[in-house]
Amino acid sequence: MKTNTQAVEESSRPLNPTQEFVARPGRRRKSMSTQVPPKKKGVSVKKALITTLLVLIILAILAVAAYFIKQLIESKYFFCSRSLKFVSLDVTCDGREDCSAGEDESTCVSSFTNNETFPVRLVSNRSVLQVYTGQSGWKSVCAEGFNEKHTQLACNQMGYTSKPSYSTVSTRLISSTLGTSFCAVESSTGSALQKIVSDRKVCSSGSVVTLTCSDCGTRTGGSERIVGGVSTEIEHWPWQVSLQQNGQHTCGGSLVSPQWVVSAAHCFSGSKKELSRWRVVSGRTYMGTSGGSSVEKIITHSGYDPKRNDYDIAMMKLSSPITVGDARRPVCLPPHNQGLIAGDPLVVTGWGYLEEKGKVSPKLQKADVPLIDRSACASPTIYGSLITPRMICAGYLQGKVDACQGDSGGPLVFLANRWQLVGVVSWGVGCAREGRPGVYCNVDDLLDWIHSVMEL
């Protein structure tokens, strides 16, 4: 029997098939090509710092440019804030209103006349306290009944508020002019010392009051413009200040209290009468223009005569008191009739010219100049009748050492128990010329005026 065998068909289907991969829309395999590494973080930070630095430099340049443009404008013009216009500095403080509401005439240098005797004073090198009444004249104050309240009252009247103190001295130790007429306090309170005293023939305590009204005239460090002087440090002469107009050193000055500066009237002549232009820079050895104190008042003596330089004194009241320290400290005002004699050693300080027709000194200078006898200075061969009782002379008749331009208004001081302001740099012929010593405003002769201004 014949059998038919069928061939099994070949199949391409695998025995163990895997699931087919079906590509889905939106899904792609990532390329295996080389990837770009991420940028380093430090590079971007560096670029940011450079950009910031460039911006700061540009801003600084713009600020400096704006400052100098402002200085240039303010050196020539006054801005009327209400009428929004500029007027020339030459027309400010001239008595005519060039701005609406008279802005250009509202903040100006003023003058003051003292027609009355200031009723409280300190006399001689012992600083004996005296009181003046129209009927009895000057009387030394007896120690009996006097206390700290009276000390504060007397010093306040003279314009001082810092650390007043009193002591006593025997009437046997004072001069006959101080020890022949007395008064004593009758009340513990009062508005003015002269209103609470009564006359005495003698002091029952046998002593009179001496007064110290402020922490003045002291300094740190040793003794060391000015032609023929030497460099020094502000800590040695902490009352010295620089008076600057529109950022330029113009004159010197002396702190006599934390809020008052004594200078020269001629520093504020011409177009220098508008207050906002002035700053008082203190506490600096090297000349600088930044910072400084603004000015509330500038008062010149109404008797100032620019032709004769007589009554050449002015006072500036700062907008706020300075902070007293090693580099900023008032000088003492001298007592009346201190009795300086020719040859007494004095010191003048400033940043003025180092030589005639020279330039200001960048560093503070000082020079020792002896007091010159008034009769010698007023002799026909020196200054003659140009010397008035409001002037003293100091220096050397042979020249070589003197104050000069830029020192004007600065201090001439004398060391008693403390440094005292005896003169204000005023005038002279040239600088350090032979036979032409420096002339200074005589502070002793103008103490009444100074105390009256400080009381305003």
Backbone torsions as a table, in degrees:
resi	resn	phi	psi	omega
1	MET	NA	140.2	-171.2
2	LYS	-100.5	134.8	-176.9
3	THR	-113.9	136.4	178.7
4	ASN	-101.9	117.1	-177.5
5	THR	-102.1	124.9	180.0
6	GLN	-91.7	137.3	179.7
7	ALA	-76.3	136.0	178.0
8	VAL	-74.6	128.7	-178.5
9	GLU	-71.7	138.9	176.4
10	GLU	-71.7	142.0	-179.8
11	SER	-127.1	138.7	178.5
12	SER	-90.6	0.7	-179.8
13	ARG	-76.7	127.3	-178.9
14	PRO	-66.3	156.7	-178.7
15	LEU	-72.2	-36.8	178.5
16	ASN	-119.5	75.2	-175.9
17	PRO	-67.7	143.8	173.8
18	THR	-96.5	161.2	-178.9
19	GLN	-67.8	138.4	179.2
20	GLU	-70.5	142.7	177.7
21	PHE	-91.8	124.7	179.6
22	VAL	-112.3	118.8	-179.3
23	ALA	-65.2	131.5	178.8
24	ARG	-100.9	142.7	180.0
25	PRO	-61.3	140.7	174.8
26	GLY	88.2	-4.9	179.8
27	ARG	-114.1	127.4	-178.6
28	ARG	-131.4	148.7	177.8
29	ARG	-78.5	136.9	-179.8
30	LYS	-68.2	143.0	179.8
31	SER	-68.5	146.4	179.8
32	MET	-93.0	8.2	-178.9
33	SER	-70.2	161.7	-177.1
34	THR	-64.7	130.8	-178.8
35	GLN	-90.9	147.6	177.3
36	VAL	-77.7	125.2	-178.1
37	PRO	-66.3	149.1	179.3
38	PRO	-65.0	149.6	179.8
39	LYS	-65.8	145.9	179.4
40	LYS	-70.5	138.8	-178.4
41	LYS	-63.7	-35.9	-177.5
42	GLY	-62.0	-30.6	-179.2
43	VAL	-65.9	-45.9	-179.9
44	SER	-66.3	-36.5	177.9
45	VAL	-65.2	-40.8	179.5
46	LYS	-62.8	-42.4	178.6
47	LYS	-63.9	-38.1	179.6
48	ALA	-65.1	-40.2	179.0
49	LEU	-65.6	-41.5	178.9
50	ILE	-63.4	-43.5	178.8
51	THR	-61.5	-44.3	179.1
52	THR	-62.1	-42.7	-179.7
53	LEU	-62.8	-42.2	178.6
54	LEU	-62.9	-40.2	178.7
55	VAL	-63.8	-43.8	179.3
56	LEU	-63.3	-40.3	178.5
57	ILE	-63.2	-43.2	179.0
58	ILE	-63.4	-44.0	178.7
59	LEU	-62.7	-40.1	178.9
60	ALA	-63.5	-42.5	178.3
61	ILE	-62.2	-42.4	178.6
62	LEU	-64.8	-39.1	179.7
63	ALA	-65.8	-43.0	178.7
64	VAL	-63.8	-43.3	178.5
65	ALA	-61.9	-42.9	179.0
66	ALA	-63.4	-38.0	179.5
67	TYR	-63.0	-46.6	-178.0
68	PHE	-69.9	-34.0	175.8
69	ILE	-65.0	-42.8	177.9
70	LYS	-61.3	-44.8	179.3
71	GLN	-61.6	-41.4	-179.9
72	LEU	-64.1	-44.1	179.9
73	ILE	-65.3	-46.0	-176.9
74	GLU	-68.8	-22.3	178.3
75	SER	-74.7	-13.4	-177.2
76	LYS	-124.1	-21.2	-172.9
77	TYR	-134.3	154.9	173.1
78	PHE	-112.1	131.8	-178.0
79	PHE	-93.7	121.4	176.3
80	CYS	-85.7	103.0	-172.9
81	SER	-68.5	-29.0	-178.6
82	ARG	-79.5	-40.8	-179.6
83	SER	-96.5	-1.7	176.2
84	LEU	54.0	55.3	176.6
85	LYS	-147.4	161.6	177.2
86	PHE	-103.6	140.9	172.0
87	VAL	-127.2	154.3	-179.2
88	SER	-64.3	143.1	176.9
89	LEU	-60.6	-25.2	-178.3
90	ASP	-64.9	-21.6	-178.3
91	VAL	-101.8	-0.4	176.2
92	THR	-79.0	149.7	176.8
93	CYS	54.5	35.8	178.2
94	ASP	-108.7	9.1	179.2
95	GLY	89.3	-5.5	178.7
96	ARG	-116.1	138.7	-178.2
97	GLU	-86.3	108.5	178.5
98	ASP	-99.4	-14.2	173.3
99	CYS	-108.0	156.1	175.0
100	SER	-64.1	143.3	-178.3
101	ALA	64.0	12.1	174.4
102	GLY	67.1	34.9	-179.5
103	GLU	-57.7	-37.0	-176.1
104	ASP	-73.7	-6.1	179.2
105	GLU	-116.2	4.0	-172.4
106	SER	-90.5	-24.9	-177.9
107	THR	-124.5	79.8	-173.5
108	CYS	-131.0	162.2	172.4
109	VAL	-60.7	137.1	177.9
110	SER	-120.0	168.5	177.2
111	SER	-121.5	159.4	-175.9
112	PHE	-143.3	136.6	176.2
113	THR	-113.6	131.3	176.8
114	ASN	-105.1	101.5	-176.5
115	ASN	-91.6	-6.1	-177.3
116	GLU	-120.8	155.0	176.6
117	THR	-72.4	127.6	177.0
118	PHE	-66.3	130.8	-164.5
119	PRO	-79.0	-5.7	-179.3
120	VAL	-130.2	137.0	178.1
121	ARG	-154.3	164.2	173.0
122	LEU	-112.3	138.1	-171.6
123	VAL	-128.6	143.2	176.2
124	SER	69.0	175.4	-178.6
125	ASN	-70.5	-5.8	175.6
126	ARG	-93.5	-5.2	-179.2
127	SER	55.7	50.9	177.6
128	VAL	-70.9	132.1	-179.5
129	LEU	-78.5	128.8	175.5
130	GLN	-128.9	150.2	179.2
131	VAL	-123.2	141.2	-178.3
132	TYR	-112.8	133.3	169.4
133	THR	-128.5	145.7	-175.6
134	GLY	-57.2	-32.2	-176.9
135	GLN	-82.4	-38.3	-171.9
136	SER	-106.4	-10.8	-177.2
137	GLY	75.9	-153.0	-176.5
138	TRP	-82.5	134.6	179.1
139	LYS	-132.3	133.2	172.5
140	SER	-74.8	141.6	-174.0
141	VAL	-88.5	121.6	178.2
142	CYS	-69.4	152.7	-176.3
143	ALA	-74.3	-26.5	-176.5
144	GLU	-64.3	131.7	178.8
145	GLY	81.5	-6.8	-177.8
146	PHE	-84.4	136.5	-178.6
147	ASN	-142.7	-171.2	-175.4
148	GLU	-63.0	-33.8	179.0
149	LYS	-63.8	-39.7	178.2
150	HIS	-69.0	-34.3	175.8
151	THR	-59.9	-48.2	179.5
152	GLN	-62.8	-41.0	-179.5
153	LEU	-62.6	-47.9	-178.9
154	ALA	-63.2	-44.7	-179.0
155	CYS	-67.9	-38.1	176.5
156	ASN	-60.7	-39.7	178.5
157	GLN	-61.4	-32.7	180.0
158	MET	-89.2	7.0	174.2
159	GLY	92.4	11.5	-178.2
160	TYR	-109.9	145.3	178.1
161	THR	-132.3	-5.4	-172.3
162	SER	-100.8	119.8	169.3
163	LYS	48.4	54.3	176.7
164	PRO	-72.6	148.7	177.9
165	SER	-152.4	158.4	178.7
166	TYR	-135.9	158.7	173.5
167	SER	-144.3	-174.3	-178.8
168	THR	-131.0	158.2	176.8
169	VAL	-140.5	142.4	-178.7
170	SER	-63.0	141.6	178.1
171	THR	-63.6	-19.8	179.3
172	ARG	-73.8	-18.0	-175.3
173	LEU	-99.2	-1.6	179.9
174	ILE	-104.8	162.6	-176.3
175	SER	-67.9	160.7	-178.0
176	SER	-62.3	-30.3	179.8
177	THR	-68.7	-24.7	179.4
178	LEU	-95.2	-18.3	-172.0
179	GLY	-108.7	25.3	-180.0
180	THR	-117.3	-11.9	-177.7
181	SER	-139.5	124.3	-171.3
182	PHE	-130.5	164.0	170.2
183	CYS	-147.6	165.5	178.5
184	ALA	-143.9	151.1	-179.0
185	VAL	-73.3	145.0	-179.5
186	GLU	-113.3	-10.6	-176.0
187	SER	-140.4	153.1	179.5
188	SER	-85.2	-14.6	-180.0
189	THR	-133.2	157.4	178.1
190	GLY	170.2	162.1	-177.9
191	SER	-82.8	-20.7	179.7
192	ALA	-154.3	144.6	-174.2
193	LEU	-62.9	-37.9	-177.5
194	GLN	-66.6	-14.5	-179.6
195	LYS	-89.7	-8.0	-175.9
196	ILE	-123.0	21.5	177.0
197	VAL	-117.3	156.8	174.5
198	SER	-135.5	156.4	-175.6
199	ASP	-66.9	147.8	174.8
200	ARG	-134.7	142.6	175.2
201	LYS	-77.0	-37.7	177.7
202	VAL	-141.7	161.6	173.5
203	CYS	-91.9	118.5	-178.7
204	SER	-63.8	-27.4	178.6
205	SER	-79.4	-14.9	-177.6
206	GLY	75.9	13.7	-178.2
207	SER	-145.3	158.8	178.0
208	VAL	-120.4	167.1	-175.3
209	VAL	-87.7	135.4	167.6
210	THR	-115.6	147.9	-168.2
211	LEU	-129.1	141.8	167.2
212	THR	-124.0	119.0	-169.9
213	CYS	-98.0	-13.3	-179.2
214	SER	-158.0	164.7	175.9
215	ASP	-82.3	74.3	-172.2
216	CYS	-119.6	164.6	169.5
217	GLY	71.9	10.6	175.8
218	THR	-106.0	161.9	-176.7
219	ARG	-155.7	168.7	173.9
220	THR	-110.4	159.4	178.6
221	GLY	86.1	176.0	-177.2
222	GLY	-89.3	-177.4	-178.1
223	SER	-87.3	104.2	171.4
224	GLU	-141.6	NA	NA
225	ARG	NA	-71.6	168.5
226	ILE	19.9	116.7	174.6
227	VAL	-89.2	128.8	179.1
228	GLY	78.1	17.2	179.4
229	GLY	-99.3	-168.2	178.6
230	VAL	-133.0	157.1	177.3
231	SER	-66.6	149.9	-179.1
232	THR	-147.4	-177.2	-178.7
233	GLU	-117.4	148.4	-177.8
234	ILE	-63.4	-28.1	178.8
235	GLU	-64.5	-21.2	177.7
236	HIS	-79.8	-26.0	-176.5
237	TRP	-137.6	63.7	-168.3
238	PRO	-70.0	-6.1	177.2
239	TRP	-86.8	-12.2	-179.0
240	GLN	-69.6	130.2	176.7
241	VAL	-130.3	162.3	175.8
242	SER	-108.5	125.2	175.6
243	LEU	-94.7	120.7	-172.7
244	GLN	-122.9	133.1	176.3
245	GLN	-112.3	123.2	-177.5
246	ASN	52.8	38.9	176.2
247	GLY	80.5	6.3	-179.7
248	GLN	-113.4	131.2	176.1
249	HIS	-62.0	126.1	-177.2
250	THR	-117.2	-42.7	-177.0
251	CYS	-150.0	168.8	171.2
252	GLY	-98.6	176.2	177.8
253	GLY	-165.1	171.2	-178.0
254	SER	-130.9	126.8	172.0
255	LEU	-69.2	124.8	174.6
256	VAL	-113.6	-5.3	171.0
257	SER	-161.5	170.3	-179.8
258	PRO	-61.3	-15.3	-176.9
259	GLN	-125.1	-0.2	-177.3
260	TRP	-125.2	138.6	178.2
261	VAL	-123.2	134.4	173.9
262	VAL	-99.0	134.1	177.4
263	SER	-146.2	-162.1	-177.3
264	ALA	-105.0	142.8	-179.2
265	ALA	-64.1	-33.9	-175.4
266	HIS	-68.6	-12.4	176.8
267	CYS	-68.6	-17.0	-173.1
268	PHE	-118.1	31.4	179.6
269	SER	-89.3	171.1	175.9
270	GLY	62.5	-127.2	-176.4
271	SER	-91.7	20.9	-175.7
272	LYS	-104.2	27.5	-171.5
273	LYS	-100.8	-5.3	-177.8
274	GLU	-87.9	122.3	-167.9
275	LEU	-65.4	-36.6	-173.2
276	SER	-64.8	-15.7	-179.8
277	ARG	-78.6	-14.5	-171.3
278	TRP	-99.0	141.8	170.0
279	ARG	-134.0	149.0	176.8
280	VAL	-113.2	112.6	-177.8
281	VAL	-99.4	122.7	-177.2
282	SER	-124.4	164.1	174.2
283	GLY	74.0	21.5	-177.2
284	ARG	-119.4	131.8	170.9
285	THR	-81.3	-44.8	179.3
286	TYR	-95.8	141.1	-178.0
287	MET	-60.2	127.2	176.9
288	GLY	-140.2	157.7	-177.3
289	THR	-113.9	-11.9	-177.4
290	SER	-79.6	154.5	176.9
291	GLY	71.5	-145.7	-179.1
292	GLY	94.2	169.4	-177.0
293	SER	-101.6	139.3	173.7
294	SER	-77.3	166.2	-170.8
295	VAL	-116.8	131.5	178.8
296	GLU	-92.0	-38.6	-179.2
297	LYS	-144.1	146.6	165.8
298	ILE	-129.4	122.1	-175.1
299	ILE	-125.2	121.6	176.3
300	THR	-102.7	158.3	177.2
301	HIS	-70.6	130.2	-177.0
302	SER	-65.6	-17.1	177.9
303	GLY	-86.5	2.8	-177.5
304	TYR	-59.1	127.7	-179.8
305	ASP	-117.8	104.0	-176.5
306	PRO	-65.0	-21.6	179.6
307	LYS	-76.1	-35.9	-178.2
308	ARG	-106.5	-6.1	-177.0
309	ASN	62.4	25.0	179.9
310	ASP	-82.6	150.5	-177.3
311	TYR	53.2	42.0	-175.1
312	ASP	-82.8	72.4	-178.2
313	ILE	-142.9	146.1	178.4
314	ALA	-147.0	159.0	176.0
315	MET	-131.4	142.6	177.9
316	MET	-118.6	130.6	174.3
317	LYS	-100.9	123.0	179.6
318	LEU	-74.5	151.7	-179.0
319	SER	-63.7	-29.2	175.2
320	SER	-148.3	151.4	-177.4
321	PRO	-64.7	146.6	174.3
322	ILE	-76.4	158.8	175.2
323	THR	-87.7	117.7	-176.8
324	VAL	-71.7	134.3	178.4
325	GLY	-161.5	-165.0	-177.1
326	ASP	-61.8	-33.3	-176.7
327	ALA	-100.0	-4.3	179.2
328	ARG	-138.9	111.2	-178.1
329	ARG	-158.0	136.5	-179.5
330	PRO	-67.4	151.7	170.0
331	VAL	-91.3	152.6	179.1
332	CYS	-78.6	142.4	167.5
333	LEU	-77.2	145.9	-177.0
334	PRO	-76.0	157.6	171.1
335	PRO	-74.5	159.8	174.5
336	HIS	-63.3	145.5	174.5
337	ASN	52.8	50.8	-178.7
338	GLN	-66.0	-29.3	175.3
339	GLY	85.5	35.0	175.5
340	LEU	-65.7	147.5	179.8
341	ILE	-125.2	162.3	179.9
342	ALA	-55.1	135.2	-179.6
343	GLY	95.8	-13.0	177.7
344	ASP	-59.7	136.5	-175.5
345	PRO	-76.0	127.3	177.6
346	LEU	-123.9	163.3	179.4
347	VAL	-131.8	133.3	174.6
348	VAL	-116.4	140.9	-178.2
349	THR	-132.4	158.3	176.6
350	GLY	164.6	177.2	178.2
351	TRP	-108.8	18.6	-174.5
352	GLY	-70.4	-173.8	-175.8
353	TYR	-57.5	141.2	177.1
354	LEU	-84.8	-12.7	174.7
355	GLU	-156.6	158.1	-179.9
356	GLU	-58.5	133.1	-177.6
357	LYS	62.7	30.0	-179.8
358	GLY	-99.6	-140.6	-179.6
359	LYS	-130.9	160.2	178.5
360	VAL	-67.0	153.7	179.3
361	SER	-85.4	135.5	176.6
362	PRO	-70.9	-21.6	-178.3
363	LYS	-118.8	144.7	-179.3
364	LEU	-57.7	137.3	-179.9
365	GLN	-118.8	155.6	174.6
366	LYS	-140.3	151.6	178.4
367	ALA	-143.9	142.7	175.3
368	ASP	-88.1	123.9	-178.9
369	VAL	-136.0	120.8	-179.8
370	PRO	-75.5	153.3	175.5
371	LEU	-68.5	136.4	178.8
372	ILE	-102.2	136.8	179.3
373	ASP	-56.0	136.1	-176.4
374	ARG	-59.2	-42.6	-178.2
375	SER	-63.3	-35.4	177.9
376	ALA	-68.4	-43.0	-178.0
377	CYS	-68.6	-32.5	-179.1
378	ALA	-90.9	10.7	178.8
379	SER	-71.6	156.2	-177.8
380	PRO	-59.0	-26.9	-178.9
381	THR	-81.4	-12.1	179.4
382	ILE	-108.6	-94.3	-177.2
383	TYR	-116.4	-11.4	176.1
384	GLY	59.1	-136.1	-175.0
385	SER	-72.8	-3.9	176.9
386	LEU	-67.0	-22.7	-179.5
387	ILE	-83.0	122.1	179.3
388	THR	-111.3	172.1	177.4
389	PRO	-61.8	-16.2	178.0
390	ARG	-87.1	14.7	-177.3
391	MET	-132.8	148.3	168.8
392	ILE	-132.1	158.0	179.9
393	CYS	-116.7	144.7	177.9
394	ALA	-147.9	147.3	-179.9
395	GLY	132.9	-149.7	-177.5
396	TYR	-128.7	133.6	179.7
397	LEU	-65.6	-21.6	177.3
398	GLN	-86.2	-0.4	177.9
399	GLY	83.6	-152.3	175.0
400	LYS	81.4	-32.2	179.7
401	VAL	-130.6	127.7	-175.1
402	ASP	-170.3	162.9	166.8
403	ALA	-79.4	165.8	-176.7
404	CYS	-150.6	-174.0	179.6
405	GLN	-54.8	138.1	-178.1
406	GLY	95.9	-17.7	176.3
407	ASP	-90.9	-13.1	-176.8
408	SER	-47.2	138.1	178.9
409	GLY	84.4	-10.0	-176.6
410	GLY	-78.7	174.9	-172.3
411	PRO	-86.1	141.1	164.3
412	LEU	-116.0	117.4	-169.5
413	VAL	-122.1	156.6	179.3
414	PHE	-131.5	138.3	-179.5
415	LEU	-95.3	110.4	169.3
416	ALA	-100.8	-120.7	169.4
417	ASN	-77.1	-24.1	172.5
418	ARG	-138.7	165.6	179.1
419	TRP	-72.6	131.6	-176.8
420	GLN	-123.5	142.6	178.7
421	LEU	-84.0	108.0	-178.5
422	VAL	-105.0	-17.3	-179.0
423	GLY	-150.6	160.3	176.0
424	VAL	-124.4	126.9	-178.2
425	VAL	-55.5	123.1	-173.1
426	SER	-121.6	-67.9	-174.6
427	TRP	-156.1	178.3	178.3
428	GLY	172.3	169.5	175.6
429	VAL	-98.0	110.7	-175.8
430	GLY	65.9	-157.7	179.9
431	CYS	-134.7	122.2	175.3
432	ALA	60.9	30.2	177.1
433	ARG	-80.8	151.8	177.5
434	GLU	-65.6	132.1	179.3
435	GLY	74.7	9.7	-179.9
436	ARG	-134.2	72.2	-177.9
437	PRO	-71.6	169.6	178.7
438	GLY	-72.8	143.7	178.3
439	VAL	-113.9	135.1	-174.1
440	TYR	-126.3	146.8	172.8
441	CYS	-66.9	133.4	-175.7
442	ASN	-83.4	102.9	-176.5
443	VAL	-63.1	-39.0	-179.6
444	ASP	-53.8	-41.9	-176.5
445	ASP	-73.6	-14.1	-175.5
446	LEU	-118.8	18.9	-179.3
447	LEU	-62.5	-39.0	177.6
448	ASP	-57.0	-44.7	-179.6
449	TRP	-64.9	-43.7	-178.9
450	ILE	-60.7	-49.0	-179.0
451	HIS	-64.9	-35.3	179.4
452	SER	-67.0	-39.8	178.2
453	VAL	-65.6	-42.7	-179.8
454	MET	-65.0	-20.0	179.5
455	GLU	-85.8	-12.8	-176.8
456	LEU	-63.1	NA	NA
